[in-house]
């Protein structure tokens, strides 16, 4: 059995679903922004299959892995048989907040994230929506 347990407060699932939706939107927006940058350097990506292959295998897109992994973790929690707890949900919200920090002089994800925010207004809007979720206190 997957899904909501009777012992689980519905607001826990709602908060985690809101985080999932915001992260999913941000992830898609980041992928599209990276696709545009990739195509500016290497030329047009011919097919959706080629893009999927690049997004999962090319080092250009590797910096997005932490967001992909966080989304997978959220999905696992939502599908788990054990009920969600305030501690587990808050932990994921804090993890999202710690991950989604952009620093121009940073390394790895935070530097790439800063660059994406500088390049794309859509990324800024998706980040703001995600930040609203992980900063909310209920």
C-alpha positions as CSV (number, residue, x, y, z in Angstrom):
1,X,0.0,0.0,0.0
2,X,1.3,3.4,-0.9
3,X,-0.2,6.9,-0.3
4,X,-1.5,8.6,2.8
5,X,-1.8,6.6,6.0
6,X,-4.6,7.2,8.5
7,X,-2.1,8.1,11.2
8,X,-0.5,10.8,9.0
9,X,-1.6,14.4,9.5
10,X,-2.9,15.6,6.1
11,X,-0.9,18.8,6.3
12,X,2.4,16.9,6.2
13,X,1.5,15.3,2.9
14,X,0.2,18.7,1.6
15,X,3.5,20.4,2.5
16,X,5.6,17.7,0.9
17,X,3.4,17.7,-2.2
18,X,3.9,21.5,-2.4
19,X,7.6,21.0,-2.2
20,X,7.6,18.3,-4.8
21,X,5.6,20.5,-7.2
22,X,7.9,23.5,-6.7
23,X,11.1,21.4,-7.1
24,X,9.7,19.7,-10.2
25,X,8.9,23.1,-11.8
26,X,12.3,24.4,-10.8
27,X,14.0,21.3,-12.2
28,X,12.2,21.6,-15.5
29,X,13.0,25.3,-15.7
30,X,16.7,24.6,-15.0
31,X,16.8,21.9,-17.6
32,X,15.4,24.2,-20.2
33,X,17.8,27.0,-19.3
34,X,20.7,24.6,-19.6
35,X,19.4,23.3,-22.9
36,X,19.4,26.8,-24.3
37,X,23.0,27.4,-23.0
38,X,24.1,24.0,-24.4
39,X,22.6,24.7,-27.8
40,X,24.3,28.1,-27.9
41,X,27.7,26.3,-27.6
42,X,27.1,23.0,-29.5
43,X,24.1,23.6,-31.8
44,X,20.5,22.5,-31.7
45,X,19.6,19.2,-29.9
46,X,17.8,17.2,-32.6
47,X,15.3,15.1,-30.6
48,X,13.7,14.8,-27.2
49,X,15.5,11.4,-26.9
50,X,18.9,13.1,-27.6
51,X,18.1,15.7,-25.0
52,X,17.1,13.1,-22.4
53,X,20.4,11.3,-23.1
54,X,22.4,14.5,-22.7
55,X,20.5,15.5,-19.6
56,X,21.3,12.2,-17.9
57,X,24.8,11.5,-19.3
58,X,26.6,14.7,-20.4
59,X,28.8,16.5,-17.9
60,X,27.2,19.8,-19.0
61,X,24.0,18.8,-17.1
62,X,25.7,16.9,-14.2
63,X,25.4,19.9,-11.8
64,X,21.6,19.4,-11.8
65,X,22.0,16.0,-10.1
66,X,21.4,17.3,-6.5
67,X,18.0,18.6,-7.5
68,X,17.1,15.3,-9.2
69,X,18.2,13.4,-6.2
70,X,16.2,15.6,-3.8
71,X,13.1,15.1,-6.0
72,X,13.6,11.3,-5.9
73,X,13.9,11.4,-2.1
74,X,10.7,13.4,-1.9
75,X,8.9,11.0,-4.2
76,X,10.2,8.0,-2.1
77,X,8.8,9.6,1.1
78,X,5.4,10.3,-0.5
79,X,5.2,6.7,-1.7
80,X,6.5,5.0,1.5
81,X,4.2,2.9,3.6
82,X,5.3,4.6,6.8
83,X,3.4,7.8,7.6
84,X,5.0,11.1,7.1
85,X,6.2,12.9,10.2
86,X,6.7,16.6,10.9
87,X,10.4,15.8,11.4
88,X,10.8,14.1,8.0
89,X,9.0,16.8,6.1
90,X,10.8,19.6,7.9
91,X,14.1,17.8,7.1
92,X,13.3,17.7,3.4
93,X,12.2,21.4,3.5
94,X,15.5,22.3,5.2
95,X,17.4,20.2,2.7
96,X,15.8,22.1,-0.2
97,X,16.6,25.4,1.5
98,X,20.2,24.4,2.0
99,X,20.6,23.2,-1.6
100,X,19.0,26.1,-3.3
101,X,21.6,28.7,-2.4
102,X,23.3,30.5,-5.2
103,X,26.8,31.9,-4.8
104,X,28.8,33.5,-7.5
105,X,32.1,32.6,-5.9
106,X,31.0,29.1,-4.8
107,X,31.7,25.8,-6.4
108,X,29.6,23.1,-7.9
109,X,25.9,23.4,-7.7
110,X,25.8,26.8,-6.0
111,X,27.9,28.4,-8.6
112,X,26.0,26.9,-11.5
113,X,22.7,27.8,-9.8
114,X,23.9,31.4,-9.5
115,X,24.8,31.4,-13.2
116,X,21.3,30.0,-14.2
117,X,19.6,32.6,-12.0
118,X,21.7,35.4,-13.7
119,X,20.7,34.1,-17.2
120,X,17.1,33.3,-16.9
121,X,14.1,35.2,-15.4
122,X,12.2,31.9,-15.6
123,X,14.7,30.4,-13.2
124,X,14.3,33.3,-10.8
125,X,10.5,32.9,-10.8
126,X,10.8,29.1,-10.2
127,X,13.3,29.7,-7.4
128,X,11.0,32.2,-5.8
129,X,8.1,29.7,-5.9
130,X,10.3,27.0,-4.4
131,X,11.7,29.3,-1.7
132,X,8.1,30.3,-0.7
133,X,7.4,26.6,0.0
134,X,10.6,25.7,1.9
135,X,10.5,28.9,3.9
136,X,6.9,28.6,4.9
137,X,6.2,27.8,8.5
138,X,3.0,25.9,9.3
